[in-house]
Amino acid sequence: MRRVDDGIHVAIASYGRAGMIRSLDVFPFAWVWCCERERAQYEAAYPGRVIAIPDAEDGSIARKRNAILNRAPFDWVLILDDDIKGIGMFDAGSKVKLQPESLVAVIEHHFALAEGLGARFWGIQSFSDPMLYDSYEPFNLLGMINEGWENGTAFWP
């Protein structure tokens, strides 16, 4: 099974927020991706956790995400926004905030599940209302992935 930092790369796409990234509180194991011209500011704020994209490949969020996918050390990439405040789940109708150790397990499990199903994209429910969540239908192979992960894309804040 692939593991975070050993087959799965967790990336935070960021621009202009050195020292203000909330997502590292939730995902302290993630790597921050910024443009080359901001590298020094980000390195000062997050030493040893920064990867710079050449300025010519950076720009819009789509260009940044494509650069991350093209340059990541592994084929399996999870790209997160830089302003995620927390990740939670419902347990018996109550909201439970997940801690970083649990999130590592969630990420690894969902990538393994996607691979086993032959799925390239996967996502999780982003509803904060338990009445909108259908726990008896954990898989949907026909619907749109609202906040999905394409062996990378986003997580719900």
Contacts in CASP RR format, 6 or more apart in sequence:
PFRMAT RR
TARGET T0000
AUTHOR 0000-0000-0000
METHOD contacts of the structure
MODEL  1
MRRVDDGIHVAIASYGRAGMIRSLDVFPFAWVWCCERERAQYEAAYPGRV
IAIPDAEDGSIARKRNAILNRAPFDWVLILDDDIKGIGMFDAGSKVKLQP
ESLVAVIEHHFALAEGLGARFWGIQSFSDPMLYDSYEPFNLLGMINEGWE
NGTAFWP
1 108 0 8 1.000
1 112 0 8 1.000
2 8 0 8 1.000
2 74 0 8 1.000
2 76 0 8 1.000
2 108 0 8 1.000
2 111 0 8 1.000
2 112 0 8 1.000
2 115 0 8 1.000
3 108 0 8 1.000
4 10 0 8 1.000
4 29 0 8 1.000
4 104 0 8 1.000
4 107 0 8 1.000
4 108 0 8 1.000
5 29 0 8 1.000
7 74 0 8 1.000
7 75 0 8 1.000
7 76 0 8 1.000
8 74 0 8 1.000
8 76 0 8 1.000
8 77 0 8 1.000
8 78 0 8 1.000
8 107 0 8 1.000
8 108 0 8 1.000
8 111 0 8 1.000
9 31 0 8 1.000
9 72 0 8 1.000
9 73 0 8 1.000
9 74 0 8 1.000
9 76 0 8 1.000
9 77 0 8 1.000
9 78 0 8 1.000
10 27 0 8 1.000
10 29 0 8 1.000
10 30 0 8 1.000
10 31 0 8 1.000
10 77 0 8 1.000
10 78 0 8 1.000
10 80 0 8 1.000
10 107 0 8 1.000
11 30 0 8 1.000
11 31 0 8 1.000
11 32 0 8 1.000
11 33 0 8 1.000
11 51 0 8 1.000
11 68 0 8 1.000
11 72 0 8 1.000
11 77 0 8 1.000
11 78 0 8 1.000
11 79 0 8 1.000
11 80 0 8 1.000
12 21 0 8 1.000
12 23 0 8 1.000
12 24 0 8 1.000
12 27 0 8 1.000
12 30 0 8 1.000
12 31 0 8 1.000
12 32 0 8 1.000
12 33 0 8 1.000
12 79 0 8 1.000
12 80 0 8 1.000
12 81 0 8 1.000
12 82 0 8 1.000
13 33 0 8 1.000
13 61 0 8 1.000
13 64 0 8 1.000
13 65 0 8 1.000
13 68 0 8 1.000
13 79 0 8 1.000
13 80 0 8 1.000
13 81 0 8 1.000
13 82 0 8 1.000
14 21 0 8 1.000
14 32 0 8 1.000
14 33 0 8 1.000
14 34 0 8 1.000
14 42 0 8 1.000
14 82 0 8 1.000
15 34 0 8 1.000
15 35 0 8 1.000
15 38 0 8 1.000
15 58 0 8 1.000
15 59 0 8 1.000
15 64 0 8 1.000
16 34 0 8 1.000
16 38 0 8 1.000
16 41 0 8 1.000
17 82 0 8 1.000
17 83 0 8 1.000
18 34 0 8 1.000
18 38 0 8 1.000
18 41 0 8 1.000
18 42 0 8 1.000
18 44 0 8 1.000
18 45 0 8 1.000
18 46 0 8 1.000
19 41 0 8 1.000
19 42 0 8 1.000
19 45 0 8 1.000
19 46 0 8 1.000
20 82 0 8 1.000
21 32 0 8 1.000
21 45 0 8 1.000
21 46 0 8 1.000
21 82 0 8 1.000
21 83 0 8 1.000
22 82 0 8 1.000
22 83 0 8 1.000
22 84 0 8 1.000
22 85 0 8 1.000
23 30 0 8 1.000
23 80 0 8 1.000
23 81 0 8 1.000
23 82 0 8 1.000
23 83 0 8 1.000
23 84 0 8 1.000
24 30 0 8 1.000
24 32 0 8 1.000
24 46 0 8 1.000
24 49 0 8 1.000
25 86 0 8 1.000
26 84 0 8 1.000
26 85 0 8 1.000
26 86 0 8 1.000
26 87 0 8 1.000
26 100 0 8 1.000
26 103 0 8 1.000
27 80 0 8 1.000
27 84 0 8 1.000
27 100 0 8 1.000
27 103 0 8 1.000
28 100 0 8 1.000
29 100 0 8 1.000
29 104 0 8 1.000
30 49 0 8 1.000
30 80 0 8 1.000
31 49 0 8 1.000
31 50 0 8 1.000
31 51 0 8 1.000
32 42 0 8 1.000
32 46 0 8 1.000
32 49 0 8 1.000
32 50 0 8 1.000
32 51 0 8 1.000
32 82 0 8 1.000
33 50 0 8 1.000
33 51 0 8 1.000
33 52 0 8 1.000
33 53 0 8 1.000
33 64 0 8 1.000
33 67 0 8 1.000
33 68 0 8 1.000
34 41 0 8 1.000
34 42 0 8 1.000
34 50 0 8 1.000
34 51 0 8 1.000
34 52 0 8 1.000
34 53 0 8 1.000
35 52 0 8 1.000
35 53 0 8 1.000
35 55 0 8 1.000
35 58 0 8 1.000
35 59 0 8 1.000
35 64 0 8 1.000
36 52 0 8 1.000
36 53 0 8 1.000
36 54 0 8 1.000
36 55 0 8 1.000
36 58 0 8 1.000
37 55 0 8 1.000
38 52 0 8 1.000
39 50 0 8 1.000
39 52 0 8 1.000
42 50 0 8 1.000
42 52 0 8 1.000
43 50 0 8 1.000
51 71 0 8 1.000
53 64 0 8 1.000
53 67 0 8 1.000
53 68 0 8 1.000
53 71 0 8 1.000
54 67 0 8 1.000
57 63 0 8 1.000
57 66 0 8 1.000
57 67 0 8 1.000
57 70 0 8 1.000
58 64 0 8 1.000
58 67 0 8 1.000
65 79 0 8 1.000
65 153 0 8 1.000
68 77 0 8 1.000
68 79 0 8 1.000
69 77 0 8 1.000
69 79 0 8 1.000
69 152 0 8 1.000
75 151 0 8 1.000
76 111 0 8 1.000
76 151 0 8 1.000
76 152 0 8 1.000
77 151 0 8 1.000
77 152 0 8 1.000
78 107 0 8 1.000
78 111 0 8 1.000
78 149 0 8 1.000
78 151 0 8 1.000
78 152 0 8 1.000
78 153 0 8 1.000
78 155 0 8 1.000
79 152 0 8 1.000
79 153 0 8 1.000
79 154 0 8 1.000
80 154 0 8 1.000
80 155 0 8 1.000
81 154 0 8 1.000
81 155 0 8 1.000
81 157 0 8 1.000
83 157 0 8 1.000
84 155 0 8 1.000
84 157 0 8 1.000
85 157 0 8 1.000
86 97 0 8 1.000
86 98 0 8 1.000
86 157 0 8 1.000
87 97 0 8 1.000
87 98 0 8 1.000
87 103 0 8 1.000
87 106 0 8 1.000
87 155 0 8 1.000
87 156 0 8 1.000
88 95 0 8 1.000
88 96 0 8 1.000
88 97 0 8 1.000
88 98 0 8 1.000
89 95 0 8 1.000
89 96 0 8 1.000
89 98 0 8 1.000
90 96 0 8 1.000
90 130 0 8 1.000
90 133 0 8 1.000
90 135 0 8 1.000
93 130 0 8 1.000
95 128 0 8 1.000
95 130 0 8 1.000
98 106 0 8 1.000
110 122 0 8 1.000
110 123 0 8 1.000
110 124 0 8 1.000
110 149 0 8 1.000
111 122 0 8 1.000
111 151 0 8 1.000
113 122 0 8 1.000
114 120 0 8 1.000
114 121 0 8 1.000
114 122 0 8 1.000
114 149 0 8 1.000
114 151 0 8 1.000
117 139 0 8 1.000
120 150 0 8 1.000
120 151 0 8 1.000
121 145 0 8 1.000
121 148 0 8 1.000
121 149 0 8 1.000
121 150 0 8 1.000
121 151 0 8 1.000
121 153 0 8 1.000
122 145 0 8 1.000
122 148 0 8 1.000
122 149 0 8 1.000
122 150 0 8 1.000
122 151 0 8 1.000
123 145 0 8 1.000
123 146 0 8 1.000
123 147 0 8 1.000
123 148 0 8 1.000
123 149 0 8 1.000
124 147 0 8 1.000
124 148 0 8 1.000
124 149 0 8 1.000
124 155 0 8 1.000
124 156 0 8 1.000
125 132 0 8 1.000
125 133 0 8 1.000
125 156 0 8 1.000
126 146 0 8 1.000
126 147 0 8 1.000
126 156 0 8 1.000
127 133 0 8 1.000
145 153 0 8 1.000
147 153 0 8 1.000
147 154 0 8 1.000
147 155 0 8 1.000
147 156 0 8 1.000
148 154 0 8 1.000
149 155 0 8 1.000
END
